[in-house]
């Protein structure tokens, strides 16, 4: 890494390197996935694409991210732990994109990767609530809660990867708001800020190839890697509460999925069409509109996380304005620009015109 570089310049370069490397690596990764047969075939009605698309695009994200991190992130024992755990998750995702591992095997490997992080002191040892300045020492619960948090986030960002550009965009949004909290309120380890910047750059470098219509999917190697890095970086940066709020969309989607499946007597690992993006598609929104709506929901969670972390009325006013504007945009997409509603309005208009002619 470059030890004497200006912190702001380091953030800018970390972002630029990750973005450029990921963007340039995606086409060769696509060709590699096609060559080894790592293709996502639409074999059931849960998938929304209609032809085979190469997956494993997460490899480009990983290369861009790690090259940026290698150059700019300060080395420490905790960073080593995150890197080792991330390689375990990436390796598992790589194999899964080729041979489809059983859910329980993936779950056990995720737990092992989380325990590796705990071994390197990436641990949630306390929980604070900044609004009332309370502090709770977790004691012996720190290890199981840390493992639960890492495994939950890893799976949450994996499950939300159901539409073109959704997981990469939501990850970039969540990373941005955690980065904003670390920069504005100085609550993070400098390494955490640089990791988040590299993650944003890698995701934005990948999105041009992944947004609808997607040329390549990130696959499990990408989505699980993103969730793992975000979960561990939130611990490294000491913004657990902000992370819970910023990750509200994927965490809520995962929570509802588990409850829904258990209520139907199914395994929590059973795939279905009940995710938020499936429900928005069923309302008549297009893929792009659905993704944009969920981007907005993720942004609201991020803004609320800044509101909680912030001090002073200025930050609160900006947050309220941002939430209102985002809600208006979401409402326009759902109720005004909805193709199904537009067709219904057109049909009603024709019916009224026909009635006038008959009269």
DODREN-843410 format. One record per atom (N, C-alpha, C): y negated, z negated, x negated; residue in three letters. Coordinates in steps of 0.001 Angstrom, whole numbers, padded with zeros to 6 digits, always signed. Last residue first. Example, Ala and Ser with C-alpha at 12.3 -4.5 7.8 and 13.67 -1.06 7.14 Angstrom:
residues 2
+002250-007080-012850SER+001060-007140-013670SER-000030-007870-012900SER+005690-007800-013190ALA+004500-007800-012300ALA+003300-007800-013200ALA
end
This chain:
residues 359
-006747+027533+073789UNK-007672+027067+074823UNK-008667+028177+075177UNK-005624+028885+071692UNK-004899+028866+072955UNK-005806+028430+074120UNK-007508+028312+069718UNK-007276+029692+070120UNK-006600+029770+071482UNK-007203+025559+069510UNK-008503+026098+069926UNK-008331+027541+070421UNK-004588+025394+068567UNK-004903+024828+069879UNK-006221+025375+070408UNK-004956+026535+066062UNK-004106+027204+067039UNK-004383+026705+068455UNK-006546+024598+064854UNK-007083+025952+065040UNK-006271+026720+066081UNK-004791+022439+064787UNK-006032+022336+065568UNK-006610+023718+065848UNK-002857+023481+063064UNK-002490+023133+064431UNK-003722+023041+065325UNK-004330+023729+060697UNK-003806+024928+061348UNK-003438+024665+062802UNK-004787+021020+060210UNK-005917+021918+060406UNK-005467+023186+061117UNK-002218+020072+059801UNK-002973+019578+060957UNK-004142+020495+061276UNK-001640+021468+057413UNK-000851+021727+058622UNK-001584+021262+059873UNK-003502+020312+055689UNK-003573+021740+055951UNK-002805+022096+057227UNK-002602+017677+055636UNK-003948+017959+056153UNK-004081+019429+056519UNK-000082+018099+054491UNK-000171+017568+055853UNK-001542+017848+056462UNK-000862+018977+051946UNK-000103+019876+052829UNK-000178+019419+054277UNK-002104+016654+051027UNK-002897+017883+051160UNK-002182+018876+052087UNK+000013+014898+050923UNK-001049+014642+051894UNK-001907+015889+052115UNK+001389+016172+048835UNK+002017+016023+050151UNK+000967+015778+051221UNK-000419+016009+046651UNK-000017+017315+047206UNK+000593+017212+048598UNK-003151+013877+046427UNK-001706+013891+046657UNK-001294+015223+047297UNK-005807+013444+046145UNK-005236+014564+045400UNK-003720+014673+045556UNK-006112+011182+047839UNK-006929+012387+048010UNK-006269+013599+047370UNK-004312+009099+047274UNK-004678+009371+048664UNK-005461+010667+048870UNK-003723+009073+044493UNK-002679+008785+045484UNK-003053+009295+046869UNK-006109+009766+043160UNK-004871+010482+042863UNK-003829+010294+043966UNK-007878+007881+044258UNK-008131+009313+044446UNK-006851+010104+044217UNK-006746+005476+043330UNK-006819+005749+044764UNK-007039+007225+045052UNK-007192+005763+040579UNK-005822+005695+041087UNK-005797+006034+042574UNK-009997+005675+040580UNK-009297+006875+040093UNK-007858+006919+040592UNK-010376+003063+041540UNK-010907+004202+042293UNK-010184+005486+041887UNK-009219+001601+039459UNK-008639+001543+040799UNK-009122+002701+041666UNK-011014+002205+037383UNK-009617+002624+037289UNK-008953+002623+038659UNK-013356+000980+038329UNK-013332+002430+038084UNK-011895+002948+038044UNK-012494-001721+038395UNK-012930-001040+039624UNK-012855+000479+039459UNK-011950-002198+035668UNK-010888-002321+036665UNK-011248-001571+037940UNK-014483-001851+034527UNK-013368-000981+034116UNK-012235-001019+035136UNK-015922-003919+035744UNK-016325-002529+035966UNK-015176-001573+035629UNK-014541-006120+034664UNK-014551-005901+036110UNK-014905-004449+036431UNK-015133-005779+031921UNK-013743-005738+032399UNK-013679-005463+033896UNK-017898-006098+031877UNK-017316-004831+031440UNK-015893-004689+031966UNK-018029-008777+032722UNK-018654-007719+033536UNK-018065-006363+033178UNK-016717-010084+030583UNK-016172-010169+031942UNK-016731-009047+032829UNK-018395-009579+028428UNK-017029-009043+028411UNK-016448-009027+029819UNK-020659-011032+029335UNK-020723-009608+029033UNK-019354-008943+029074UNK-020116-013770+029563UNK-020190-012952+030777UNK-020192-011461+030509UNK-017689-015201+027251UNK-019016-014741+027625UNK-019000-013806+028812UNK-014740-014073+025688UNK-015680-015164+025932UNK-017030-014560+026324UNK-011339-012924+026214UNK-012751-012812+025916UNK-013550-014063+026226UNK-008738-013138+027085UNK-009010-013475+025689UNK-010500-013587+025396UNK-008943-012329+029749UNK-008438-013663+029445UNK-008817-014087+028029UNK-009912-009724+029358UNK-010680-010674+030157UNK-010253-012102+029816UNK-007783-008528+028040UNK-009053-008725+027332UNK-009923-009752+028041UNK-005947-008529+030137UNK-005627-009274+028914UNK-006878-009514+028080UNK-007225-006815+031903UNK-007069-008226+032280UNK-006739-009073+031053UNK-006891-004447+030445UNK-008237-004970+030672UNK-008187-006456+031052UNK-004089-004142+030600UNK-004755-004340+029317UNK-006148-004923+029458UNK-003737-003742+033340UNK-003113-004890+032679UNK-003763-005189+031348UNK-005171-001327+033515UNK-005655-002513+034230UNK-005050-003773+033624UNK-003505+000364+032023UNK-004845+000060+031521UNK-005430-001174+032210UNK-001304+000535+033703UNK-001148-000089+032388UNK-002504-000488+031815UNK-002514+001933+035802UNK-001988+000589+036046UNK-001816-000154+034725UNK-003112+004354+034466UNK-004181+003517+035006UNK-003728+002090+035259UNK-000553+005262+033908UNK-001472+004998+032798UNK-002589+004067+033272UNK+000240+005662+036531UNK+000849+004562+035780UNK+000070+004263+034500UNK-001354+007899+037140UNK-001478+006662+037927UNK-000925+005483+037144UNK-000338+009727+035260UNK-001735+009296+035164UNK-001978+008009+035964UNK+002279+010045+036228UNK+002058+009500+034886UNK+000628+008983+034749UNK+001723+011195+038718UNK+002433+009922+038632UNK+002196+009259+037286UNK+000510+013596+037942UNK-000249+012607+038700UNK+000398+011231+038617UNK+002680+014854+036654UNK+001455+014543+035911UNK+000637+013483+036628UNK+004533+015098+038791UNK+004859+014325+037583UNK+003590+013918+036837UNK+002794+014617+041964UNK+003438+015427+040939UNK+003766+014546+039735UNK+003475+012636+044857UNK+002699+012928+043660UNK+003495+013826+042717UNK+005007+011869+047019UNK+004462+013219+047014UNK+003658+013574+045787UNK+006409+009574+047034UNK+005209+009597+047875UNK+004540+010970+047885UNK+008291+010023+045100UNK+008735+010114+046492UNK+007554+010123+047460UNK+006751+009445+042854UNK+007182+010826+043086UNK+007602+011027+044538UNK+006590+006691+043217UNK+005371+007497+043300UNK+005698+008971+043508UNK+009270+006009+042842UNK+008629+005731+044139UNK+007342+006539+044307UNK+009699+006690+040179UNK+010467+007361+041233UNK+009793+007192+042593UNK+007978+004912+038914UNK+007669+006343+038850UNK+008476+007137+039881UNK+009203+002427+039473UNK+007869+002729+040003UNK+007599+004235+040001UNK+012723+002930+040270UNK+011616+002567+039390UNK+010278+002987+039991UNK+014972+003639+041670UNK+014042+002720+042304UNK+012872+002313+041440UNK+017282+005078+041137UNK+016024+005801+041351UNK+014983+004914+042034UNK+019331+003662+038459UNK+019032+004026+039843UNK+017707+004776+039920UNK+021973+002354+036412UNK+020809+003223+036569UNK+020605+003580+038041UNK+022897-000932+035705UNK+023182+000244+036533UNK+021908+001069+036745UNK+022493-003292+034447UNK+022414-002102+033604UNK+022637-000812+034398UNK+022992-005250+036304UNK+021594-005035+035902UNK+021401-003783+035055UNK+025405-003981+038672UNK+025113-004512+037350UNK+023632-004307+037034UNK+024982-004732+042196UNK+025209-003840+041069UNK+024932-004560+039751UNK+024332-005877+044625UNK+025655-006130+044061UNK+025997-005243+042886UNK+021773-005597+045360UNK+022711-004597+045891UNK+024114-004763+045314UNK+020578-007574+043884UNK+020586-007712+045345UNK+021538-006728+046008UNK+020784-006481+041337UNK+021594-007651+041669UNK+021683-007841+043178UNK+018898-004419+041631UNK+020301-004105+041374UNK+021209-005281+041692UNK+016507-005851+042082UNK+016980-004841+043049UNK+018468-004572+042864UNK+016276-007384+039743UNK+016415-008049+041043UNK+017000-007081+042069UNK+015996-005290+037847UNK+017096-006258+037743UNK+017345-006934+039088UNK+013662-004007+038780UNK+014920-003265+038663UNK+016118-004214+038622UNK+011705-005971+038585UNK+012088-005489+039912UNK+013419-004747+039871UNK+011675-006164+035745UNK+012018-007305+036581UNK+012458-006884+037972UNK+010834-003567+034994UNK+012152-004065+034591UNK+012595-005229+035459UNK+008283-003547+036125UNK+009251-002525+036510UNK+010668-002972+036173UNK+007098-005679+034744UNK+007293-005774+036192UNK+008329-004763+036662UNK+007106-004614+032121UNK+007819-005859+032409UNK+008090-006004+033903UNK+005519-002263+032343UNK+006947-002159+032013UNK+007728-003428+032313UNK+003023-003652+033333UNK+003699-002542+034014UNK+005173-002434+033624UNK+002280-005686+031472UNK+002637-006023+032862UNK+003404-004904+033554UNK+001513-005824+028871UNK+002804-005180+029140UNK+003227-005355+030595UNK-000826-007302+029043UNK-000924-005895+028655UNK+000357-005137+028968UNK+000263-009813+029706UNK-000618-009120+030649UNK-000715-007633+030330UNK+001773-010353+027420UNK+002412-010412+028740UNK+001577-009645+029764UNK-000239-010188+025459UNK+000829-009197+025490UNK+001526-009178+026844UNK-001773-012434+025945UNK-002381-011126+026130UNK-001315-010040+026232UNK+000177-014331+025219UNK-000304-014264+026598UNK-000940-012910+026879UNK+000525-013765+022424UNK+001639-013655+023365UNK+001161-013513+024805UNK-000823-013202+019901UNK-001409-012960+021213UNK-000313-012723+022240UNK-000093-013391+017170UNK-000462-014601+017922UNK-001216-014286+019215UNK+000899-011275+015714UNK-000542-011358+015905UNK-001025-012541+016706UNK+003662-011638+015819UNK+002982-011658+014523UNK+001484-011883+014680UNK+004058-011237+018570UNK+004350-012543+017968UNK+003608-012684+016643UNK+003320-008580+018773UNK+002622-009568+019601UNK+002857-010980+019061UNK+005213-007444+017141UNK+003823-007458+016681UNK+002992-008440+017496UNK+007501-007663+018708UNK+007419-008443+017466UNK+005987-008505+016937UNK+006848-005944+020868UNK+007238-007332+021100UNK+007052-008175+019845UNK+006314-003471+019590UNK+005264-004151+020356UNK+005588-005629+020552UNK+008842-002927+018431UNK+007660-003098+017582UNK+006546-003826+018330UNK+010432-002716+020786UNK+010727-003726+019757UNK+009500-003987+018886UNK+009311-000517+022117UNK+009314-001833+022745UNK+009548-002941+021742UNK+009791+001508+020183UNK+008426+001172+020588UNK+008360-000220+021214UNK+012625+001529+020106UNK+011850+001221+018900UNK+010431+000783+019268UNK+013210+002396+022655UNK+013589+001041+022267UNK+012847+000598+021011UNK+012116+005031+022516UNK+011633+004066+023507UNK+011995+002629+023138UNK+013475+006343+020310UNK+012036+006153+020354UNK+011603+005035+021275UNK+016160+006253+020791UNK+015723+005948+019433UNK+014210+005711+019394UNK+016356+007195+023369UNK+016452+005753+023146UNK+015982+005370+021756UNK+013863+009880+023610UNK+015194+009299+023590UNK+015174+007791+023377UNK+011621+011486+023713UNK+011737+010567+022593UNK+013121+009943+022493UNK+012121+014991+024404UNK+012058+013598+024831UNK+012168+012699+023608UNK+010274+018054+024265UNK+011240+017145+023655UNK+011037+015749+024243UNK+008567+019381+025854UNK+009395+020205+024979UNK+010486+019372+024323UNK+007612+018726+029222UNK+007996+018240+027903UNK+008843+019259+027151UNK+004834+019971+030943UNK+006294+020005+030811UNK+006731+019698+029379UNK+004151+016531+030307UNK+004726+017519+031220UNK+004056+018894+031100UNK+004280+015561+026865UNK+003638+015542+028176UNK+004156+016719+029003UNK+005400+015980+024396UNK+006176+015201+025352UNK+005566+015183+026752UNK+003767+017140+022594UNK+005073+017754+022752UNK+005879+017124+023898UNK+001516+015447+022712UNK+001370+016893+022999UNK+002696+017620+023200UNK+002653+012851+021937UNK+002389+013192+023340UNK+002190+014688+023593UNK+002737+012362+019189UNK+003939+012837+019871UNK+003656+013383+021270UNK+000303+011363+018451UNK+000781+012552+017768UNK+001974+013183+018464UNK+000213+009092+019995UNK-000691+010186+020342UNK-000301+011478+019630UNK+002160+007563+018621UNK+002354+007934+020030UNK+001464+009108+020423UNK+000976+007277+016082UNK+002271+007947+016214UNK+002506+008412+017653UNK-001404+005861+016728UNK-001458+007179+016118UNK-000167+007951+016299UNK-000334+003460+017735UNK-001173+004311+018581UNK-001194+005737+018034UNK+000950+002527+015415UNK+001738+002816+016621UNK+000960+003722+017571UNK-001167+002089+013694UNK-000165+003102+013344UNK+000657+003498+014563UNK-002399+000008+015110UNK-003116+001259+014883UNK-002152+002389+014544UNK-000432-001972+014960UNK-000811-001431+016267UNK-001538-000098+016119UNK-000463-002441+012200UNK+000764-001979+012855UNK+000434-001334+014191UNK-003055-003410+011891UNK-002688-002157+011248UNK-001402-001573+011850UNK-002895-005813+013352UNK-003866-004786+013733UNK-003493-003434+013145UNK-000926-007190+011881UNK-000663-006815+013275UNK-001617-005712+013723UNK-002184-007690+009448UNK-001030-006787+009472UNK-000746-006305+010892UNK-004100-009626+010147UNK-004527-008256+009799UNK-003385-007246+009824UNK-003267-011507+013031UNK-002977-011265+011632UNK-003431-009839+011303UNK-005787-012024+015567UNK-004546-011463+015042UNK-004479-011498+013529UNK-008140-012665+016733UNK-007010-013531+017070UNK-005730-013086+016377UNK-010836-011649+016889UNK-010249-012147+015646UNK-009086-013097+015900UNK-011920-010386+019031UNK-011882-011843+019094UNK-011201-012477+017889UNK-011912-007633+018453UNK-013074-008249+019108UNK-013094-009768+018967UNK-009398-007179+017201UNK-010645-006823+016527UNK-011841-007573+017118UNK-007499-008109+019024UNK-007456-008591+017641UNK-008762-008315+016911UNK-008189-006714+021345UNK-008260-008177+021328UNK-008297-008700+019903UNK-007652-004112+020475UNK-009016-004492+020857UNK-009181-006002+020843UNK-004876-004288+020139UNK-005730-004044+018980UNK-007171-004450+019273UNK-004153-004588+022792UNK-003850-005665+021855UNK-004695-005522+020593UNK-005072-002120+023713UNK-005702-003339+024210UNK-005350-004558+023359UNK-003447-000301+022276UNK-004902-000258+022159UNK-005542-001566+022606UNK-000884-000898+023129UNK-001248-001152+021733UNK-002759-001200+021562UNK-001052+000007+025784UNK-000784-001408+025506UNK-001200-001766+024086UNK-001499+002776+025244UNK-002470+001981+026002UNK-002288+000487+025721UNK+000824+003514+023856UNK-000481+003673+023217UNK-001540+002822+023917UNK+002732+002956+025858UNK+002764+002234+024587UNK+001421+002317+023880UNK+001985+004839+027773UNK+001879+003413+028102UNK+001901+002575+026829UNK+002574+007229+026319UNK+001223+006918+026766UNK+001032+005454+027076UNK+005351+007006+025880UNK+004438+007145+024743UNK+003012+006769+025140UNK+006326+006844+028540UNK+006539+005738+027597UNK+005570+005807+026423UNK+005354+009362+029683UNK+005065+008049+030249UNK+005190+006930+029215UNK+005950+011974+028912UNK+004737+011356+028389UNK+004489+009932+028831UNK+007883+012613+031706UNK+007286+013208+030511UNK+005994+012481+030130UNK+009618+009624+032765UNK+008847+010845+033033UNK+008215+011340+031738UNK+010906+007382+031867UNK+011570+008185+032877UNK+010842+009462+033249UNK+010748+004837+030295UNK+010754+006196+029752UNK+011502+007126+030703UNK+011111+002342+031174UNK+009949+003047+031728UNK+009886+004492+031235UNK+013290+001411+029757UNK+013466+001754+031164UNK+012296+002553+031731UNK+012136+000906+027237UNK+013200+001895+027361UNK+013336+002356+028813UNK+010419-001114+027768UNK+009831+000162+027377UNK+010876+001273+027361UNK+012382-003048+028443UNK+011343-002671+029400UNK+010734-001320+029042UNK+013942-003451+026173UNK+014535-002774+027325UNK+013479-002304+028318UNK+012037-004718+024541UNK+012776-003554+024056UNK+013351-002760+025216UNK+011302-006917+026109UNK+010333-005848+025856UNK+011020-004570+025378UNK+013759-008374+026045UNK+013144-007955+027308UNK+012180-006800+027101UNK+014130-008876+023332UNK+015120-008062+024051UNK+014530-007539+025357UNK+011860-010494+022844UNK+012066-009249+022105UNK+013032-008324+022847UNK+012249-012659+024666UNK+011030-011848+024692UNK+011258-010489+024025UNK+014724-013727+023834UNK+014548-013220+025199UNK+013356-012272+025272UNK+014057-014551+021236UNK+015086-013527+021434UNK+014943-012893+022818UNK+012150-016520+021910UNK+011786-015381+021069UNK+012764-014235+021264UNK+013693-018311+023361UNK+012597-017616+024036UNK+012130-016402+023228UNK+015522-019234+021384UNK+016002-018474+022551UNK+014895-017730+023280UNK+013519-020387+019501UNK+014436-019294+019150UNK+014957-018551+020373UNK+012110-022403+020980UNK+011412-021277+020355UNK+012344-020102+020046UNK+013253-024659+021948UNK+013292-023477+022819UNK+012713-022231+022151UNK+012748-026688+020208UNK+014058-026027+020110UNK+014170-024797+020998UNK+009277-026207+020478UNK+010353-026949+019832UNK+011634-026135+019730UNK+006959-025347+021725UNK+008241-025019+022339UNK+009426-025739+021705UNK+003942-026836+022562UNK+004895-026645+021471UNK+006285-026455+022071UNK+001198-025634+024183UNK+002537-026158+024426UNK+003452-025806+023266UNK-002095-026211+024941UNK-001210-025777+023867UNK+000141-026442+024069UNK-005161-025212+026603UNK-003940-026004+026507UNK-002997-025381+025486UNK-007697-024121+027421UNK-007473-024649+026078UNK-006274-025596+025997UNK-007964-022777+029723UNK-008143-024237+029813UNK-007845-024922+028491UNK-007766-020156+028737UNK-008723-020462+029805UNK-009012-021964+029863UNK-005714-019900+026853UNK-007099-019995+026391UNK-008096-020400+027466UNK-002863-021420+026444UNK-003564-020858+027597UNK-005058-020990+027327UNK-000091-020915+024200UNK-001429-021439+024515UNK-002000-020721+025712UNK+002982-021875+022943UNK+002300-021044+023931UNK+000960-021696+024248UNK+004937-021691+019912UNK+004063-022389+020853UNK+003438-021378+021809UNK+006604-020103+018473UNK+006765-021552+018328UNK+005896-022352+019285UNK+008229-017327+018345UNK+007250-017901+019283UNK+007437-019414+019239UNK+008651-015885+015122UNK+009110-016807+016159UNK+007946-017213+017055UNK+009632-014716+012441UNK+008898-014071+013531UNK+009340-014785+014803UNK+011151-015729+010323UNK+010048-016544+010865UNK+009134-015785+011833UNK+013396-014354+009734UNK+012238-014111+008875UNK+010965-014735+009462UNK+015068-015068+011799UNK+015425-015504+010442UNK+014255-015347+009480UNK+013870-013638+013864UNK+013764-015096+013863UNK+014057-015647+012474UNK+014739-011070+013123UNK+013305-011396+013101UNK+013093-012909+013069UNK+017465-011405+013591UNK+017000-011078+012241UNK+015516-011422+012111UNK+017435-011744+016332UNK+017784-012897+015491UNK+017399-012663+014033UNK+016859-009118+017119UNK+015898-010184+017411UNK+016161-011413+016541UNK+019214-007854+016310UNK+017942-007467+015692UNK+016873-008529+015922UNK+021019-009154+018069UNK+021162-009305+016616UNK+019852-008956+015905UNK+020083-008206+020525UNK+020042-009646+020243UNK+020131-009888+018742UNK+020676-005490+020196UNK+019287-005920+020379UNK+019130-007411+020073UNK+023448-005621+020109UNK+022722-005184+018912UNK+021250-005580+019006UNK+023952-006407+022741UNK+024331-007300+021636UNK+023607-006914+020344UNK+023015-004141+024134UNK+022427-005455+024392UNK+022727-006415+023235UNK+024741-002134+023262UNK+023316-002052+022935UNK+022645-003414+023089UNK+027100-003106+024422UNK+027016-002938+022964UNK+025554-002897+022533UNK+026478-002986+027128UNK+026704-004281+026516UNK+026644-004208+024995UNK+026247-000148+027592UNK+025090-001048+027722UNK+025289-002397+027027UNK+027799+001970+025126UNK+027913+001146+026329UNK+026735+000164+026386UNK+026115+004891+023816UNK+026774+003591+023664UNK+026845+002862+024997UNK+026056+008044+023434UNK+025866+007167+024604UNK+026689+005878+024496UNK+026018+009731+021213UNK+027324+009423+021823UNK+027229+008520+023051UNK+023264+010300+020652UNK+024312+011281+020372UNK+025576+011001+021181UNK+021688+008202+021291UNK+021233+009519+021735UNK+022279+010605+021492UNK+023019+006163+019930UNK+023105+006216+021391UNK+022670+007575+021924UNK+022276+006593+017280UNK+023677+006769+017664UNK+023800+006947+019177UNK+019520+005991+017582UNK+019951+007285+017048UNK+021391+007581+017466UNK+019572+003338+018443UNK+019068+004376+019334UNK+019489+005765+018895UNK+020574+002087+016125UNK+021330+002025+017369UNK+020884+003131+018327UNK+018460+002662+014375UNK+019803+003159+014102UNK+020669+003165+015346UNK+016380+001265+015624UNK+016292+002717+015483UNK+017667+003326+015222UNK+017307-001384+015376UNK+017089-000805+016708UNK+017057+000724+016632UNK+017313-001573+012564UNK+018544-001811+013332UNK+018442-001167+014714UNK+014623-001132+012005UNK+015616-000174+011511UNK+016949-000344+012244UNK+013541-003430+013170UNK+013198-002116+013728UNK+014183-001051+013260UNK+014538-005436+011479UNK+014946-005396+012885UNK+014685-004039+013509UNK+013135-004709+009144UNK+014597-004700+009165UNK+015108-004618+010601UNK+010449-005035+010023UNK+010927-003737+009528UNK+012448-003656+009593UNK+010352-007762+010655UNK+010102-006762+011701UNK+010654-005404+011286UNK+010834-008851+008096UNK+011739-009124+009212UNK+011596-008102+010318UNK+008588-007955+006689UNK+009929-007525+006279UNK+010921-007719+007429UNK+006652-009440+008031UNK+006636-007981+008154UNK+007990-007410+007740UNK+007366-011971+007121UNK+007471-011671+008544UNK+007463-010157+008792UNK+006810-011802+004380UNK+008173-012062+004827UNK+008350-011676+006288UNK+004620-008974+003810UNK+004882-010408+003938UNK+006319-010582+004409UNK+002217-006566+002888UNK+003614-006982+002863UNK+003706-008504+002954UNK-000154-004914+004947UNK+000132-005911+003912UNK+001562-006425+004019UNK-000054-001464+005598UNK+000221-002793+006139UNK+000533-003770+005009UNK-000388+001094+004336UNK-001547+000275+004668UNK-001251-001154+005131UNK+001947+002543+003675UNK+000729+002745+002900UNK-000317+001662+003124UNK+003847+001755+005520UNK+004142+001607+004095UNK+002878+001693+003255UNK+002635+002563+007913UNK+002805+001133+007635UNK+003045+000889+006150UNK+002822+005366+007636UNK+001509+004716+007748UNK+001607+003233+007392UNK+005600+005598+007606UNK+004823+006082+006468UNK+003438+005448+006464UNK+006268+004523+010119UNK+006667+003822+008905UNK+005921+004314+007669UNK+005114+006410+011943UNK+004749+004992+011958UNK+005057+004328+010624UNK+006368+008832+011285UNK+004918+008695+011211UNK+004483+007247+011133UNK+009072+008086+011763UNK+008639+008554+010437UNK+007132+008386+010277UNK+008979+007384+014507UNK+009388+006395+013509UNK+008919+006801+012111UNK+008237+009797+015710UNK+007390+008611+015866UNK+007698+007602+014771UNK+010467+011318+015024UNK+009153+011708+014505UNK+008175+010546+014601UNK+012427+009976+016487UNK+012525+010017+015023UNK+011187+010391+014393UNK+011908+010443+019139UNK+011458+009182+018575UNK+011569+009126+017066UNK+013235+012673+019887UNK+011885+012852+019361UNK+011311+011580+018784UNK+015682+012548+021065UNK+015613+012077+019691UNK+014242+012321+019061UNK+016447+015518+022945UNK+015876+014177+022836UNK+015852+013801+021356UNK+015905+018730+024418UNK+016319+017909+023274UNK+015671+016531+023316UNK+016928+019399+027717UNK+015786+019216+026814UNK+016245+018339+025650UNK+018284+021487+030251UNK+018511+020633+029083UNK+017293+020603+028148UNK+016421+021405+033364UNK+017130+022128+032317UNK+017299+021213+031105UNK+014870+019955+035135UNK+015870+020860+035702UNK+016609+021702+034664UNK+013962+016452+035369UNK+013858+017773+034747UNK+015028+018630+035211UNK+014496+014009+036491UNK+013529+014846+037200UNK+013333+016205+036527UNK+017444+012131+037205UNK+016606+012844+036246UNK+015712+013833+036984UNK+018941+011398+039360UNK+017964+010430+038852UNK+016988+011101+037884UNK+020898+013160+040018UNK+019627+013305+040729UNK+018570+012310+040288UNK+022471+014291+036913UNK+022432+013513+038151UNK+021045+013626+038767UNK+022245+015840+034646UNK+023560+015786+035290UNK+023591+014920+036536UNK+020354+017437+032757UNK+020113+016868+034097UNK+021395+016840+034929UNK+020822+016453+029399UNK+021241+017396+030440UNK+021028+016759+031819UNK+019321+016218+026502UNK+019332+015485+027770UNK+019602+016488+028887UNK+021052+016599+023430UNK+020306+017191+024530UNK+020424+016317+025773UNK+021994+016902+020545UNK+021388+015725+021197UNK+020454+016216+022305UNK+023196+018852+018956UNK+023587+018714+020355UNK+023067+017477+021056UNK+022325+019407+016475UNK+023436+018449+016567UNK+023853+018184+018009UNK+020292+021269+017032UNK+021398+021655+016154UNK+022589+020717+016302UNK+018464+019872+018578UNK+019172+021008+019170UNK+020406+021381+018352UNK+017575+018041+016655UNK+018259+017556+017861UNK+019040+018675+018531UNK+016331+019816+014848UNK+017470+018999+014413UNK+018266+018513+015616UNK+014227+020791+016395UNK+015262+021722+015931UNK+016519+020969+015489UNK+012823+018361+016694UNK+013322+019094+017871UNK+014440+020051+017471UNK+012114+017858+014070UNK+013023+016932+014754UNK+013619+017598+015986UNK+010295+019970+013624UNK+011587+019952+012922UNK+012594+018978+013533UNK+008242+019134+015629UNK+008986+020405+015723UNK+010291+020421+014912UNK+007443+016448+014609UNK+008127+016642+015898UNK+008840+017985+016006UNK+005973+016325+012297UNK+007414+016091+012195UNK+008150+016420+013484UNK+003344+016625+013038UNK+003952+017687+012226UNK+005465+017543+012117UNK+002949+014250+014487UNK+002725+015543+015132UNK+003409+016673+014371UNK+003472+012295+012535UNK+004313+012393+013730UNK+004176+013762+014384UNK+001370+012862+010727UNK+002761+012950+010292UNK+003691+013094+011499UNK-000937+012440+012324UNK-000682+013748+011708UNK+000791+013897+011341UNK-000663+009694+013147UNK-000835+010788+014110UNK-000425+012128+013507UNK-000434+008263+010733UNK+000640+008206+011721UNK+000545+009372+012695UNK-002921+008929+009540UNK-001658+009278+008884UNK-000519+009296+009892UNK-004786+007880+011401UNK-004762+009306+011091UNK-003428+009731+010475UNK-004257+005078+011416UNK-004167+005879+012640UNK-003975+007356+012312UNK-004785+004497+008744UNK-003480+004171+009322UNK-003240+004997+010588UNK-007457+005203+008538UNK-006463+005983+007813UNK-005054+005735+008352UNK-008627+003224+010180UNK-008825+004644+010465UNK-007756+005504+009795UNK-007817+000856+008902UNK-007450+001115+010296UNK-007554+002603+010618UNK-009035+001214+006391UNK-007576+001106+006480UNK-007095+001387+007897UNK-011690+001112+007077UNK-011160+002377+006580UNK-009635+002381+006656UNK-011812-001584+007739UNK-012074-000581+008774UNK-011545+000790+008360UNK-011184-002834+005210UNK-010348-003022+006409UNK-010559-001966+007487UNK-011148-000928+002176UNK-011951-001543+003232UNK-011131-001656+004520UNK-008550-001625-000208UNK-009249-000712+000689UNK-010027-001490+001746UNK-006947-002901-002011UNK-008381-003155-002073UNK-009191-002281-001125UNK-004219-002183-001699UNK-004650-003568-001486UNK-006154-003771-001383UNK-002401+000122-000246UNK-003672+000102-000955UNK-004320-001267-000738UNK+001199+000000-000839UNK+000000+000000+000000UNK-001241+000000-000868UNK
end
